[in-house]
Amino acid sequence: MQRHVVVTGIGPVSSIGIGREAFWESAVNGKGYFRNIDFDDVELEQYKSRVCSPIDGFNPQDMFEGARKLRRTGKATQYTVVGTYLALKDAGFSLRFTDGQEKNGPSMYVTEGIDPARSGVILGQSMSNADILIPNHRKFIEHNGPKRVNPLTLPQSNCNVGASTTAEWFYLKGTNLTIATACSSATHAIGTAALNIMQGIEDVMVTGGAEATLGSYFFSGFDIINALSRRNDEPIKASRPFDRDRDGFVLGEGAGILILEELGHAKKRGARIYGELAGFGFSADAYNIVAPDPYGRASIAAIKRALAMSKVSTDEVEYINAHGTSTVLNDPNESFIVKEAFGEYAYKIPISSSKSMFGHTIGAAGGLESIITLLTMEQGVITPTINHENPDLDYVDKAAPELDKRCNLDYVPRTKREQSVGIAITQSFGFGGQNGVLVFKKIDD
């Protein structure tokens, strides 16, 4: 018997809002949040770019009981736990606070209504917790040894610490792992979590992704390779996907957490269903560590695989949530990929980039963008691509000048659009040519 996978809960943690209501209110109305960096450990004049999209004022201790115990964890882990708490509550699960005093172990919450052994966590996170690792490395260098190094440095900078902490906090004893595939991490995590349910390994999965890269170290890495926008004098307009005047992405942070369930499991407990995750497609360019394949062959294949798995034809897709980074190469390349995958129908599909509002959150991107896609389907409103003011109708790729890479599709510029959406896709094309595409379908009541 085929096991269907549905989304029953969402937990967005972003610069434009934390929680479903705040996040959607900003996104649907095109309210982005960008400002200049304020690092206190380096001279800011060293950076060519100084634009970012941070979560200002984030304090998990204000959000739920027991959150003070997160104070020793990295920001990415904090975003993950908060997003999971919001998503489980949104899914209608009852969370019983234990403070780690019950026989089940150190869990802070017991998630009622699920079997812990058949509930797992698969998350995307591309970078380790630099806010834990880097300061302690500095102490090691300064003191010529481990004298001042925090003993929690290693366990709290482990790549899988977000997933393992989430399992510990909410007593989830199934599969527990992290996928690190750069900008496609969360998208790959969501597809892999769905596969676990389809194969009968688990009934409930916490998935999505998180990232906290807005420290001077990671920011330096992106700045030095000229990946970031330099619109420092006008940060609110720095992220402008598919626009002629784009000059790089804006680094963001946060988490996008989803609760996936087997359809029968969700129906049995009367859960609200956002939609079915009907299929996914993964591929690798095998081309370059940073630049995309100019012919987009693997990305096109990922779209086709996702549609084939979902049994969806190209002309049934009613919305695409684009990768849409606002970089010189990605946006025309993605426009070409959509044209190749969908043919003439590509010009009829509304396409929007959520990164225009909260920047590029790297490992969290696919999670937050999946949430936008699901809310678009639920609400019947397509979020806009803000800052899209000047269509890029003359772009020519020097690596493949014979290809039509003009950004001349329907990018839903600047203003939301009311439109019923029953089938939608979200796509991620990450550094190193790591591609992931998800297909979501509405489920009839």
C-alpha positions as CSV (number, residue, x, y, z in Angstrom):
1,M,0.0,0.0,0.0
2,Q,1.4,3.4,-1.0
3,R,2.0,5.7,2.0
4,H,1.2,9.3,1.3
5,V,3.1,12.1,3.1
6,V,1.4,15.3,4.2
7,V,2.5,18.5,6.0
8,T,0.6,19.2,9.2
9,G,2.8,21.8,10.9
10,I,5.1,24.7,10.1
11,G,7.6,26.7,12.2
12,P,9.2,29.6,10.5
13,V,11.9,31.6,12.3
14,S,13.1,34.5,10.1
15,S,14.1,38.1,10.0
16,I,10.6,39.0,8.8
17,G,8.7,37.1,11.5
18,I,8.7,34.2,13.9
19,G,5.7,31.9,13.8
20,R,3.1,31.4,11.1
21,E,1.1,34.6,11.5
22,A,3.9,37.1,11.8
23,F,5.9,35.4,9.0
24,W,3.0,35.2,6.6
25,E,1.8,38.8,7.2
26,S,5.2,40.1,6.2
27,A,5.7,37.8,3.3
28,V,2.3,38.2,1.7
29,N,2.6,42.0,1.9
30,G,6.2,42.1,0.7
31,K,7.7,43.5,3.9
32,G,11.4,42.6,3.7
33,Y,14.0,43.3,6.4
34,F,17.6,44.3,5.6
35,R,20.2,46.4,7.3
36,N,23.9,46.9,7.5
37,I,26.1,44.6,9.5
38,D,27.3,45.6,13.0
39,F,30.2,43.2,13.8
40,D,32.3,44.4,16.7
41,D,35.3,42.1,16.2
42,V,36.5,43.4,12.8
43,E,36.7,46.8,11.0
44,L,33.7,46.9,8.8
45,E,35.5,48.9,6.2
46,Q,37.3,45.7,5.2
47,Y,34.0,44.4,3.7
48,K,32.9,45.2,0.2
49,S,29.4,44.2,1.2
50,R,27.8,45.3,4.5
51,V,24.2,44.2,4.0
52,C,22.5,41.4,5.9
53,S,19.0,40.2,7.0
54,P,19.4,39.3,10.7
55,I,16.8,38.2,13.3
56,D,17.1,41.2,15.6
57,G,15.9,40.8,19.2
58,F,15.7,37.0,19.1
59,N,15.4,35.6,22.6
60,P,14.1,32.0,22.9
61,Q,13.7,32.4,26.7
62,D,10.6,34.5,26.0
63,M,9.0,31.9,23.8
64,F,8.3,28.8,25.9
65,E,9.0,27.2,29.2
66,G,12.5,25.8,29.7
67,A,14.0,27.7,26.9
68,R,16.6,29.2,29.2
69,K,18.5,25.9,28.9
70,L,19.2,26.8,25.3
71,R,21.6,29.6,26.3
72,R,24.7,27.5,25.9
73,T,23.8,26.3,22.4
74,G,24.6,27.9,19.1
75,K,22.1,30.2,17.4
76,A,21.4,27.7,14.7
77,T,20.4,25.1,17.3
78,Q,18.2,27.7,19.1
79,Y,16.5,28.6,15.8
80,T,15.9,24.8,15.2
81,V,14.4,24.1,18.6
82,V,12.2,27.2,18.5
83,G,11.0,26.3,15.0
84,T,10.3,22.7,16.0
85,Y,8.3,23.9,19.0
86,L,6.2,26.2,16.8
87,A,5.7,23.5,14.2
88,L,4.7,20.8,16.6
89,K,2.2,23.2,18.2
90,D,0.9,24.3,14.8
91,A,0.4,20.6,13.9
92,G,-1.9,20.2,16.9
93,F,0.4,18.1,19.1
94,S,0.3,18.5,22.8
95,L,3.7,19.2,24.3
96,R,4.0,18.2,28.0
97,F,6.8,20.0,29.8
98,T,9.0,17.7,31.9
99,D,12.1,19.6,32.7
100,G,14.0,16.4,32.2
101,Q,12.7,14.9,35.4
102,E,10.8,11.9,34.0
103,K,12.2,8.4,33.4
104,N,12.4,8.9,29.7
105,G,15.6,10.9,30.1
106,P,16.7,14.5,29.6
107,S,13.8,15.5,27.3
108,M,12.3,18.9,28.0
109,Y,9.0,18.0,26.4
110,V,7.1,14.9,25.7
111,T,5.2,15.1,22.4
112,E,1.9,13.5,23.1
113,G,0.0,11.6,20.3
114,I,3.0,10.1,18.6
115,D,5.1,7.0,19.1
116,P,8.7,8.3,19.8
117,A,10.3,5.2,18.2
118,R,8.4,6.0,14.9
119,S,9.2,9.7,14.9
120,G,12.5,11.2,13.7
121,V,14.4,14.3,12.8
122,I,16.1,15.0,9.5
123,L,17.4,18.5,9.1
124,G,19.4,20.6,6.7
125,Q,22.3,22.7,8.0
126,S,25.2,23.5,5.8
127,M,27.6,25.2,8.2
128,S,28.8,24.2,11.7
129,N,27.9,26.5,14.6
130,A,30.6,29.1,14.1
131,D,29.3,31.2,17.0
132,I,30.5,28.4,19.3
133,L,33.5,27.2,17.4
134,I,35.3,30.4,16.4
135,P,35.3,32.2,19.8
136,N,36.7,29.1,21.4
137,H,39.3,28.6,18.7
138,R,40.4,32.2,19.4
139,K,40.8,31.4,23.1
140,F,42.9,28.3,22.2
141,I,45.2,30.5,20.1
142,E,45.4,33.4,22.6
143,H,46.2,31.1,25.5
144,N,48.4,28.7,23.5
145,G,46.3,25.7,24.6
146,P,43.0,24.5,26.0
147,K,43.1,26.5,29.3
148,R,40.1,28.8,28.5
149,V,38.3,26.6,25.9
150,N,34.8,25.7,26.9
151,P,34.3,22.0,27.3
152,L,31.0,22.2,25.4
153,T,32.8,23.5,22.3
154,L,33.0,20.1,20.5
155,P,29.5,18.8,21.2
156,Q,27.8,22.2,20.6
157,S,29.6,22.7,17.2
158,N,28.9,19.2,16.0
159,C,27.2,19.3,12.6
160,N,24.3,17.2,13.8
161,V,23.8,19.0,17.1
162,G,20.6,20.8,15.9
163,A,19.0,17.5,15.1
164,S,20.2,15.6,18.1
165,T,19.1,18.5,20.4
166,T,15.7,18.6,18.8
167,A,15.3,14.8,19.4
168,E,16.4,15.2,23.0
169,W,14.0,18.2,23.7
170,F,10.9,16.6,22.2
171,Y,11.6,12.9,22.8
172,L,11.9,11.7,19.2
173,K,13.7,8.4,19.0
174,G,13.7,7.6,15.3
175,T,16.1,8.5,12.5
176,N,18.3,11.5,13.5
177,L,20.6,13.1,11.0
178,T,21.7,16.3,9.2
179,I,22.1,16.9,5.5
180,A,24.7,19.5,4.5
181,T,24.3,20.3,0.8
182,A,24.8,24.1,0.9
183,C,21.8,26.0,-0.3
184,S,19.8,22.8,-1.0
185,S,20.3,21.4,2.5
186,A,16.7,21.8,3.8
187,T,15.1,20.8,0.5
188,H,17.1,17.6,0.5
189,A,16.3,17.0,4.2
190,I,12.5,17.4,3.5
191,G,12.6,14.9,0.6
192,T,14.7,12.4,2.6
193,A,12.3,12.7,5.6
194,A,9.4,12.1,3.2
195,L,11.1,9.0,1.9
196,N,11.4,7.6,5.4
197,I,7.6,7.9,5.8
198,M,6.9,6.5,2.3
199,Q,9.0,3.5,3.1
200,G,7.3,2.9,6.5
201,I,10.3,3.7,8.6
202,E,8.6,6.5,10.5
203,D,5.1,8.0,10.7
204,V,6.1,11.5,11.8
205,M,9.2,13.5,10.9
206,V,10.5,16.9,12.0
207,T,12.4,18.3,9.0
208,G,13.5,21.5,7.2
209,G,16.6,23.4,8.0
210,A,18.4,26.0,10.0
211,E,21.4,28.3,9.7
212,A,23.2,31.1,11.6
213,T,26.0,32.5,9.4
214,L,25.7,36.1,10.3
215,G,29.1,36.3,12.1
216,S,32.2,38.0,10.8
217,Y,33.9,34.7,9.8
218,F,31.2,33.3,7.5
219,F,30.3,36.7,6.2
220,S,34.0,37.2,5.2
221,G,33.9,34.0,3.2
222,F,31.0,35.0,1.1
223,D,32.3,38.6,0.8
224,I,35.7,37.6,-0.5
225,I,34.3,35.6,-3.4
226,N,32.1,38.5,-4.4
227,A,28.8,36.7,-3.8
228,L,27.1,39.4,-1.8
229,S,25.3,42.5,-2.8
230,R,27.2,45.8,-2.3
231,R,24.1,48.0,-2.2
232,N,25.3,49.2,1.2
233,D,23.6,52.6,0.9
234,E,20.2,51.1,0.3
235,P,20.1,47.8,2.1
236,I,16.3,47.4,1.8
237,K,16.7,47.1,-2.0
238,A,19.8,45.0,-2.0
239,S,18.0,41.6,-2.6
240,R,16.4,41.9,-6.1
241,P,16.0,38.5,-7.8
242,F,15.6,38.5,-11.5
243,D,16.1,42.2,-11.7
244,R,18.6,43.8,-14.2
245,D,20.4,45.6,-11.4
246,R,21.0,42.7,-9.1
247,D,24.6,42.4,-7.8
248,G,24.6,39.5,-5.3
249,F,22.6,37.9,-2.6
250,V,22.0,39.1,1.0
251,L,23.0,36.8,3.8
252,G,20.1,35.9,6.1
253,E,19.6,33.5,9.0
254,G,16.8,31.4,10.7
255,A,15.0,28.2,10.4
256,G,12.1,26.7,8.5
257,I,10.8,23.6,10.2
258,L,8.0,21.3,8.8
259,I,6.1,18.4,10.4
260,L,5.6,15.6,7.9
261,E,3.1,12.8,8.7
262,E,1.8,9.7,7.0
263,L,-1.7,10.6,5.7
264,G,-3.6,8.0,7.7
265,H,-1.8,9.0,10.9
266,A,-2.7,12.7,10.3
267,K,-6.3,11.9,9.5
268,K,-6.7,9.6,12.5
269,R,-5.9,12.5,14.9
270,G,-7.9,15.0,12.9
271,A,-4.9,17.1,11.9
272,R,-5.1,20.1,9.6
273,I,-3.3,19.3,6.4
274,Y,-1.5,22.0,4.5
275,G,-0.8,19.7,1.5
276,E,0.8,16.6,0.3
277,L,4.5,16.3,-0.5
278,A,3.8,14.4,-3.6
279,G,7.4,14.0,-4.9
280,F,10.9,15.3,-5.1
281,G,13.9,15.3,-7.5
282,F,17.6,15.4,-6.6
283,S,20.6,15.8,-8.9
284,A,24.2,17.1,-9.0
285,D,25.7,19.3,-11.7
286,A,29.2,17.7,-11.2
287,Y,30.5,20.9,-12.8
288,N,32.0,23.5,-10.4
289,I,32.4,24.1,-6.7
290,V,30.6,27.4,-6.9
291,A,29.3,28.3,-10.4
292,P,26.2,26.5,-11.9
293,D,26.3,24.4,-15.0
294,P,25.5,27.0,-17.7
295,Y,23.4,24.4,-19.5
296,G,21.4,23.5,-16.4
297,R,21.2,19.9,-17.4
298,A,21.1,18.4,-13.9
299,S,18.7,21.1,-12.6
300,I,16.3,20.4,-15.4
301,A,16.5,16.7,-14.6
302,A,15.7,17.3,-11.0
303,I,12.5,19.2,-12.0
304,K,11.5,16.4,-14.3
305,R,12.2,13.7,-11.7
306,A,10.1,15.5,-9.1
307,L,7.1,15.9,-11.5
308,A,7.4,12.2,-12.6
309,M,7.4,11.0,-9.1
310,S,4.4,13.2,-8.3
311,K,2.6,12.1,-11.5
312,V,2.2,15.8,-12.3
313,S,2.4,17.1,-15.9
314,T,4.2,20.4,-16.6
315,D,0.9,22.2,-17.4
316,E,-0.6,21.3,-14.0
317,V,2.0,23.4,-12.0
318,E,0.4,26.6,-10.9
319,Y,3.2,28.2,-8.9
320,I,7.0,28.0,-8.6
321,N,8.8,29.2,-5.5
322,A,12.2,30.0,-7.1
323,H,15.7,29.6,-5.7
324,G,16.0,33.3,-6.9
325,T,19.2,34.4,-5.1
326,S,19.7,37.8,-6.8
327,T,23.1,36.8,-8.1
328,V,24.3,37.6,-11.6
329,L,24.5,33.9,-12.7
330,N,21.7,32.2,-10.8
331,D,18.7,34.2,-11.9
332,P,19.2,34.0,-15.7
333,N,20.3,30.4,-15.3
334,E,17.2,29.5,-13.3
335,S,15.0,31.3,-15.8
336,F,16.5,29.2,-18.6
337,I,16.0,26.0,-16.6
338,V,12.3,26.7,-16.1
339,K,11.9,27.4,-19.8
340,E,13.6,24.2,-20.7
341,A,11.7,22.1,-18.2
342,F,8.2,23.6,-18.9
343,G,8.5,24.8,-22.5
344,E,6.1,27.5,-23.6
345,Y,4.0,26.9,-20.5
346,A,6.9,28.5,-18.5
347,Y,5.6,31.9,-19.5
348,K,2.2,31.2,-17.8
349,I,3.5,30.1,-14.4
350,P,3.7,32.7,-11.6
351,I,7.2,32.5,-10.1
352,S,8.4,34.4,-7.0
353,S,11.5,34.6,-4.9
354,S,11.1,34.6,-1.1
355,K,14.8,35.6,-0.8
356,S,13.9,39.1,-1.9
357,M,12.3,39.5,1.6
358,F,14.6,37.7,4.0
359,G,17.7,37.1,2.1
360,H,19.6,33.8,1.5
361,T,19.4,31.7,4.6
362,I,21.6,28.9,3.1
363,G,20.7,25.7,4.9
364,A,17.4,27.0,6.1
365,A,16.3,28.3,2.6
366,G,14.4,25.3,1.4
367,G,12.5,25.1,4.7
368,L,11.4,28.7,4.7
369,E,10.5,28.6,1.0
370,S,8.5,25.4,1.5
371,I,6.5,27.1,4.2
372,I,5.8,30.1,1.8
373,T,4.7,27.6,-0.9
374,L,2.4,25.8,1.5
375,L,0.8,29.0,2.8
376,T,0.4,30.2,-0.8
377,M,-1.6,27.0,-1.5
378,E,-3.7,27.4,1.7
379,Q,-4.4,31.1,1.4
380,G,-4.8,31.4,-2.3
381,V,-2.3,34.3,-2.4
382,I,1.0,34.4,-4.2
383,T,3.8,36.3,-2.4
384,P,5.7,38.9,-4.5
385,T,9.2,39.2,-5.6
386,I,10.0,42.6,-4.1
387,N,12.5,45.0,-5.6
388,H,11.9,43.6,-9.1
389,E,11.8,46.9,-10.9
390,N,13.8,46.5,-14.1
391,P,13.4,43.3,-16.1
392,D,16.7,41.8,-17.3
393,L,15.7,41.3,-20.9
394,D,19.2,41.6,-22.5
395,Y,21.2,39.1,-20.5
396,V,23.7,37.0,-22.5
397,D,25.7,34.2,-20.8
398,K,29.2,34.3,-22.0
399,A,29.6,30.6,-21.2
400,A,26.6,29.7,-23.3
401,P,25.6,32.7,-25.5
402,E,23.3,30.6,-27.7
403,L,20.9,30.0,-24.8
404,D,17.9,32.2,-24.0
405,K,18.7,33.3,-20.5
406,R,16.7,36.5,-20.4
407,C,14.7,37.0,-17.2
408,N,11.4,37.4,-19.0
409,L,9.1,35.2,-17.1
410,D,6.3,36.1,-14.7
411,Y,8.1,36.9,-11.4
412,V,5.1,38.4,-9.6
413,P,6.9,41.8,-9.2
414,R,6.4,43.8,-6.0
415,T,2.8,43.1,-5.3
416,K,1.0,40.0,-4.0
417,R,-1.5,38.2,-6.3
418,E,-4.7,36.5,-5.4
419,Q,-4.8,33.2,-7.2
420,S,-5.9,29.7,-6.3
421,V,-2.9,27.2,-6.3
422,G,-3.5,23.5,-6.1
423,I,-0.1,22.2,-7.3
424,A,3.2,24.1,-6.6
425,I,6.9,23.4,-6.6
426,T,9.8,24.9,-4.8
427,Q,13.3,24.5,-6.1
428,S,16.8,24.9,-4.7
429,F,20.0,25.0,-6.7
430,G,22.9,25.1,-4.2
431,F,26.6,25.8,-4.3
432,G,28.5,23.0,-5.9
433,G,25.6,22.1,-8.2
434,Q,23.5,20.4,-5.5
435,N,19.9,20.5,-6.8
436,G,16.6,19.7,-5.1
437,V,13.0,20.2,-6.2
438,L,9.8,19.5,-4.1
439,V,6.2,19.1,-5.4
440,F,3.3,20.0,-3.1
441,K,-0.4,19.2,-3.8
442,K,-3.5,20.3,-2.1
443,I,-5.6,17.5,-0.6
444,D,-9.4,17.6,-1.0
445,D,-11.3,17.7,2.2
